[in-house]
Amino acid sequence: MTQTDTMVSVAPIEIAQRPERSAITTRRETVFDIQNLTVSYGKAPAIKDVSFEIYRNMITAIIGPSGCGKSTFIRTLNRMNDLVPNAKVAGDVLYHGVDLYGAKVDPVQVRRRIGMVFQRPNPFPKSIFDNVAWGLRVLGMKDNLKDRVQHALEQAALWDDVRHRLKKSALGLSGGQQQRLCIARALAVEPEVLLMDEPASALDPIATSRIEDLMHSLKNEYTIVIVTHNMQQAARVADLTAFFSLEVMPDKSRTGILVEYDATEKIFTQPSDKRTEDYVTGRFG
Amino acid sequence: MRVTLQQDLDSINANLLEEGQLVLRALRGALNALREADAELADEVIAFDDEIDDSYTSIEQGIEVLLARQTPVAVDLRLVLAMLHTNLHLERMGDYCVTVAKLTKLVAGVDPEPRMLQAFEEMGERAEEMIRIALDAFVERDLEAASSLVELDELIDRANRRVVKQVLELDSDPGLTEWGLRMIVVSRCLERIGDHAVDIGEQVAYLVTGEFREFTDASHPVERS
């Protein structure tokens, strides 16, 4: 059974093993194919006519000024906007060729395949172990639970910090540790994609650096999409960078558009669009 | 911490040392071609410069991307700037080897003056030694070794001054006079390679101390005996 087959199945939830992935990506394999995506809250579109592809085992950064729709965009990739009243999605978000917003697609399976880490670490008021085990239990992935929890904590570079206090409350961890716990929680259910919405903006520079190193090591196994208002962070970690900006519409309303999408080194040394150049050099935004 | 930055720095550093080895090969080839009046080898040295230039360009681009993406600071920034300068110095050394090779071809039909050929061999060996010391000092962050390049350079400078004197003493045979004039340029090239090795030493000192200063001030030289 392929991943996409699993995703559209409704019940019972079948736990497929994640396929083996090569550590080295020799060619670009499309994970998301976004076509003419427009997302509106009520009448006004938050992002309009966005089209680009996101590739496997790469880190793709979304940058842009406040209000340009970065978070709106990333939330469409795992249907988090379903939870927002009035949110309307038009256009296509194809995940391995399957329309994520198709009628038969189960949003729970989508979010299992496509995990998310948020700006503020949001551990549950439970033990460290239970935080990581939570998703596994909900999804019925109860075999080898201890091993799965340990593996996820190791992947999130947190195991050595917490191995002797797994029963202690997650709320006793530092901010940086809490965020890595949230990453472990997302990884535990074996997603293919990790969406990170400003994952380090509430952390100090040392904790930020650890998260960035962690992303670097995770990209061999996962496809990562990160939204960041910190341009230098995008420059440091991302393979590809998409620059979103605000366009003033004829009725004076503002909407987010994709201005440029390219290799990160191109965006930060020789962007093709003047709006990108103005933004990355700090002359705008 | 900052795994990507460290990997990028290590990679550029390794490429720079490799470029140093290419320059040493070019210099040895140029010296052998000169000694043996070997036009074919001289052609090889000229063609080989493309490899040095490719290495130079690749390092330059690597540094550009590193600066844009990793925004290095403090010792990392000094290392990047020192590598940027050292890359240019090595590339220029390669160009001087090409000039020596071209001059070797121009005087292919003239019997050389053996005493001067011996002097070039010695200058060349000293230049090779200086390049090795400069690169080792860069790797080891060895301020003392870097500073020692000044004294070695003084020996090449003196040899260069002697060459001019020797050319003036050559027989007034037109062929030999032309050879002598060409050889003044060869001597100058070897002397400049020494200067660039000293410049790399100055980059080592900057890297270690955080202060840039020239080891010697060419505009206000110390009185020589």
Interface residues (C-beta under 8 A of the other chain):
Chain A: I206 S209 R210 E212 D213 H216 S217 Q232 A235 R236 V237 T264 E265 F268 T269
Chain B: M1 R2 V3 T4 L5 E64 V65 A68 R69 Q70 T71
